[in-house]
Amino acid sequence: MSKESAKRKLHKILTGYAFLAPNIIGFLSFTLVPVVVCLIFSFCEWDMTSPMKFVGFDNFIALMKDKDFWYFLYNTIFFMIGIPLGMAASLFFAILVNQKLRGIVFFRTIYFLPVISSLIAVAIVWRWIFNSEYGLLNSILVTLGFTDVPNWLNSTFWAKPALIIMGVWQGAGYNMLLYLAALQGIPESLYEAASID
């Protein structure tokens, strides 16, 4: 390898790292460093006025004995149900809009619209949909013959599924675009080979 080609290769590498630098600095500043500091603080007792005191696993033991912690952990796990639901909805929409049909761009726009919509406007619309007395969802359930319709936003049981539904609806469009890009990146020859098999 000549000196000039080695210099060119080094220049490309440094240019690549220069483009990555803002991302790496942001990750270190706002993610890695705070997580490490929080981990260190979790083994200490400190009220920000007196000196920090190392207490080992005492904070974790106190946390395990706290009944509220287990309830919050349950809520967190419950809300994580929205992740696979959102992924499934996104993949479903991506497969739908990957068809070569007339007017498919309109449907892509409709599916992506919740992502760019104002959070306040979305919250107002969903508040109307989930309203227990005159909401759209309960009206549909009553029409289908259900008599005991959920009190979506005023019930501790039904509020969580309502938030999951809203979150899946709002986030599915963004992930749909990622899946759509991946689906459109698959060569046509693979589809032809699969249809022959």
C-alpha positions in Angstrom: 0.0 0.0 0.0 1.4 3.3 -1.1 1.8 6.3 1.3 -0.8 8.3 -0.6 -3.5 5.5 -0.5 -2.8 5.0 3.2 -3.3 8.8 3.8 -6.5 8.7 1.7 -7.8 5.7 3.8 -6.9 7.5 7.1 -8.7 10.6 5.8 -11.8 8.6 5.1 -11.7 7.0 8.5 -11.3 10.3 10.3 -14.0 11.8 8.2 -16.3 9.0 9.2 -15.5 9.5 12.9 -16.0 13.2 12.5 -19.6 12.6 11.2 -20.2 10.1 14.1 -18.7 12.4 16.8 -21.9 14.5 17.5 -23.8 11.2 18.0 -21.1 9.7 20.2 -20.8 12.8 22.3 -24.5 13.1 22.7 -24.8 9.4 23.7 -21.9 9.8 26.3 -23.3 13.1 27.6 -27.0 12.3 27.9 -27.1 8.5 28.2 -24.0 6.6 29.3 -22.7 9.1 31.9 -26.1 9.7 33.6 -26.7 5.9 33.8 -23.3 5.3 35.4 -23.8 8.2 37.8 -27.3 6.9 38.8 -25.8 3.4 39.3 -23.2 4.8 41.7 -25.8 6.9 43.5 -28.0 3.8 44.0 -25.4 2.4 46.3 -25.2 5.6 48.4 -27.3 7.6 50.7 -27.2 11.3 49.9 -29.7 14.2 50.5 -27.5 16.7 48.5 -26.8 18.7 51.7 -24.7 16.2 53.7 -21.8 14.2 52.5 -22.5 11.1 50.4 -22.5 7.9 52.4 -22.0 4.4 50.9 -24.8 2.0 52.1 -24.3 -1.0 49.7 -27.5 -2.8 48.8 -29.7 -1.2 51.5 -31.5 1.0 49.0 -32.3 -2.1 46.9 -33.5 -4.0 49.9 -35.8 -1.1 50.9 -37.1 -1.0 47.4 -38.0 -4.7 47.4 -40.0 -4.2 50.6 -42.0 -1.3 49.2 -45.4 -2.4 47.9 -45.7 0.6 45.6 -42.5 -0.6 43.8 -44.2 -3.9 42.8 -47.3 -2.0 41.6 -45.1 0.3 39.5 -43.2 -2.6 38.1 -46.4 -4.3 37.1 -47.6 -1.1 35.4 -44.3 -0.9 33.5 -44.5 -4.6 32.3 -48.2 -4.0 31.4 -47.3 -1.0 29.2 -44.5 -3.0 27.5 -47.3 -5.0 25.9 -47.6 -2.0 23.6 -44.2 -2.7 22.1 -45.0 -6.0 20.3 -48.5 -4.8 19.4 -47.0 -1.7 17.8 -44.4 -3.7 15.9 -47.1 -6.1 14.6 -49.4 -3.2 13.6 -46.4 -1.5 11.9 -45.5 -4.6 9.9 -49.1 -5.2 9.0 -49.5 -1.6 7.6 -46.1 -1.9 5.8 -47.2 -5.1 4.1 -50.5 -3.4 3.1 -48.9 -0.3 1.7 -46.2 -2.3 -0.1 -48.8 -3.4 -2.7 -48.6 -1.9 -6.1 -52.1 -0.4 -6.1 -53.5 2.8 -7.4 -53.7 5.5 -4.7 -51.5 3.7 -2.3 -49.5 6.9 -1.6 -52.7 8.3 0.0 -53.0 5.4 2.4 -49.3 5.7 3.3 -49.9 9.3 4.2 -53.0 8.4 6.2 -51.1 5.8 8.2 -48.2 8.2 8.8 -50.4 11.2 9.7 -50.6 10.3 13.5 -46.8 10.6 13.8 -46.7 14.2 12.7 -49.9 15.2 14.4 -49.8 17.5 17.4 -49.9 15.6 20.7 -52.5 17.9 22.1 -54.8 17.4 19.1 -54.3 13.6 19.3 -55.1 13.6 23.0 -58.3 15.6 22.5 -59.5 13.2 19.7 -58.7 10.1 21.8 -60.4 11.7 24.8 -63.6 12.0 22.7 -63.2 8.4 21.3 -62.8 7.0 24.9 -65.5 9.1 26.5 -67.7 6.7 28.5 -71.0 8.5 27.8 -70.9 9.7 24.2 -67.5 8.4 22.9 -67.2 6.8 19.5 -65.7 3.5 20.8 -68.5 2.9 23.4 -71.1 3.9 20.8 -69.8 1.2 18.5 -69.7 -1.4 21.4 -73.3 -0.5 22.3 -74.3 -0.9 18.6 -72.7 -4.3 18.6 -74.8 -5.4 21.5 -72.5 -4.8 24.5 -74.4 -3.4 27.5 -71.6 -3.1 30.1 -69.2 -0.8 28.2 -65.9 0.2 29.7 -65.3 3.5 31.5 -62.1 3.9 29.6 -60.4 6.9 31.2 -62.0 6.9 34.7 -61.0 3.3 35.5 -57.6 2.2 36.7 -58.2 -1.1 34.9 -59.2 0.3 31.5 -57.0 3.4 31.4 -53.9 1.4 30.7 -55.3 -0.4 27.6 -56.6 2.9 26.4 -53.2 4.5 26.6 -51.6 1.4 24.9 -54.1 1.7 22.0 -53.4 5.4 21.6 -49.6 4.8 21.7 -49.8 2.0 19.1 -51.9 4.1 16.9 -49.6 7.1 17.1 -46.3 5.3 16.7 -47.2 2.6 14.1 -46.8 5.0 11.1 -43.1 5.8 11.9 -42.1 2.1 12.2 -44.3 1.3 9.2 -42.0 3.5 7.1 -38.9 1.6 8.4 -40.5 -1.8 7.6 -41.7 -0.5 4.2 -38.1 0.6 3.3 -36.8 -2.9 4.3 -39.6 -4.6 2.3 -38.9 -2.5 -0.8 -35.2 -3.3 -0.4 -35.8 -7.0 -1.0 -34.7 -7.9 -4.6 -37.5 -9.1 -6.9 -35.5 -12.2 -7.7 -36.1 -13.5 -4.1 -39.8 -13.1 -4.5 -39.6 -15.0 -7.8 -37.5 -17.8 -6.2 -40.0 -18.1 -3.3 -43.0 -18.3 -5.7 -41.2 -21.1 -7.7 -40.4 -23.0 -4.5 
